[in-house]
Amino acid sequence: MTAAPPARPARPVLGVLDEISPLRSVIVHTPGPEIDRLTPDTRERFLFDEVLWGDRARAQHEDFITLLEGEGAEVLRLADLLRGVLADPAAREELLEGTLDPWVLGDMAAADLRAAFRALDPDRLLTILLGGITVGELRALGVTPRSLALQLAAEDDMVLDPLPNHLFTRDPSAWIGDTAVLSPMRRGARRRESLHLEAVYRHHPRFAGTGEGAGAGSTGLRRVHAPGHGGGRATLEGGDVMVLSPRTVAVGLSERTSAVGVEHLAAALLEDAARGEGTVERVVAIALPHRRSMMHLDTVTTVVDHESMLRYGPLGPLETIEIEQGPGGLVTRAHPAGEMDAVLARGMGVDALRVITPPLDPTAAAREQWDDGCNVLAVAPGRVVAYARASATNDHLRSLGIEVLELDGDELGRGRGGPRCMSCPVSRG
């Protein structure tokens, strides 16, 4: 008698309660035409140190997806999610309203783009939203630019900028429990990324209908927290957010995430918990050096198992500030740098934190950190995805019993982001 094939597993329940439970569902984005827009003249404006080889970066990212799927994760491609949103006329119009900001583009240019984009099919519009559009390409759509700025621009000047940083899906949103937190991004070159993730969470069938107002029988996304999309002092990026446990979230005070942004996030999470609608009881702010090489918390440390964090050795201890809900509002408690590991251990619910630091001299350590040696993605406790080029760090992890799944990401890594940066988990455990 032939055995019946195994039943197809149900879709994972949405939610992230820590950094290391088995990865069930994750949003990624294989770089498309937006990467090919990078030039030596534009790379700094788009926050890149180098011009990536698009075909090789795409091939390596497909290997990343294959690896994640091999670990049993459901891989959700951002481009496919956005395509689904754009097929919904109401969702499409809402996304265009946020994208075509007259304060950025000018009133006439925004109106011309809106009229042109309404006539496009979802695939063509998706290409433009990700890859941008030049003055010449706008003319090819039948639009004669009316605005002063566009009449003075060259044919190859960008009207709508590309989004090459979409490769790093960790930053525009972060899942904390059953809440999707949209990021008010620090840099203008990245702010439209959060609009895309908000549209996906609010309108795509994979997420829509599972949040507020979805009914008592629904599971998964409870709330989309969207505090705005930047431009003010309250900035926040997902690379600075680490869910240490269901009750504690750590957030880096970094080059990209401000103290005001952390306060807004803490207030939202702690007020939810006070109403019995969330589990976070403590937010730990970590005062990072403001350097390009340490732009986010996850560029210098990541959680690898129930009691261990991989850390860049020369980083040193840092001041931490705990934020909790008090009788009259938020209360803070500052801790000197020497108490950082004790604060993090308490947040992870362990007696002592095991800090894993590869035994490297300062030069070798700086090179591996620049190459995202500390930016690993846990797919299960004690099992991580890492770039192969961080060989010394990977060997040290293995010597301590951590399984390392290596990815050839030399081209992807030139964008200054590792496996954790390239992944937005939406379901763990």
Secondary structure as GFF3:
##gff-version 3
##sequence-region A 1 429
A	DSSP	beta_strand	23	28	.	.	.	ID=ss1
A	DSSP	alpha_helix	33	36	.	.	.	ID=ss2
A	DSSP	alpha_helix	54	70	.	.	.	ID=ss3
A	DSSP	beta_strand	74	77	.	.	.	ID=ss4
A	DSSP	alpha_helix	78	86	.	.	.	ID=ss5
A	DSSP	alpha_helix	89	99	.	.	.	ID=ss6
A	DSSP	alpha_helix	102	105	.	.	.	ID=ss7
A	DSSP	alpha_helix	107	118	.	.	.	ID=ss8
A	DSSP	alpha_helix	122	131	.	.	.	ID=ss9
A	DSSP	beta_strand	133	134	.	.	.	ID=ss10
A	DSSP	alpha_helix	135	140	.	.	.	ID=ss11
A	DSSP	alpha_helix	148	151	.	.	.	ID=ss12
A	DSSP	beta_strand	158	160	.	.	.	ID=ss13
A	DSSP	three_ten_helix	164	167	.	.	.	ID=ss14
A	DSSP	beta_strand	173	176	.	.	.	ID=ss15
A	DSSP	beta_strand	179	182	.	.	.	ID=ss16
A	DSSP	three_ten_helix	188	190	.	.	.	ID=ss17
A	DSSP	alpha_helix	191	203	.	.	.	ID=ss18
A	DSSP	beta_strand	223	225	.	.	.	ID=ss19
A	DSSP	three_ten_helix	238	240	.	.	.	ID=ss20
A	DSSP	beta_strand	241	245	.	.	.	ID=ss21
A	DSSP	beta_strand	248	253	.	.	.	ID=ss22
A	DSSP	alpha_helix	259	274	.	.	.	ID=ss23
A	DSSP	beta_strand	282	287	.	.	.	ID=ss24
A	DSSP	three_ten_helix	292	294	.	.	.	ID=ss25
A	DSSP	three_ten_helix	297	299	.	.	.	ID=ss26
A	DSSP	beta_strand	301	305	.	.	.	ID=ss27
A	DSSP	beta_strand	308	311	.	.	.	ID=ss28
A	DSSP	three_ten_helix	313	315	.	.	.	ID=ss29
A	DSSP	beta_strand	320	326	.	.	.	ID=ss30
A	DSSP	beta_strand	329	335	.	.	.	ID=ss31
A	DSSP	three_ten_helix	337	339	.	.	.	ID=ss32
A	DSSP	alpha_helix	340	348	.	.	.	ID=ss33
A	DSSP	beta_strand	354	356	.	.	.	ID=ss34
A	DSSP	alpha_helix	362	370	.	.	.	ID=ss35
A	DSSP	beta_strand	377	380	.	.	.	ID=ss36
A	DSSP	beta_strand	383	387	.	.	.	ID=ss37
A	DSSP	alpha_helix	391	399	.	.	.	ID=ss38
A	DSSP	beta_strand	403	407	.	.	.	ID=ss39
A	DSSP	three_ten_helix	412	415	.	.	.	ID=ss40
A	DSSP	beta_strand	424	428	.	.	.	ID=ss41
###
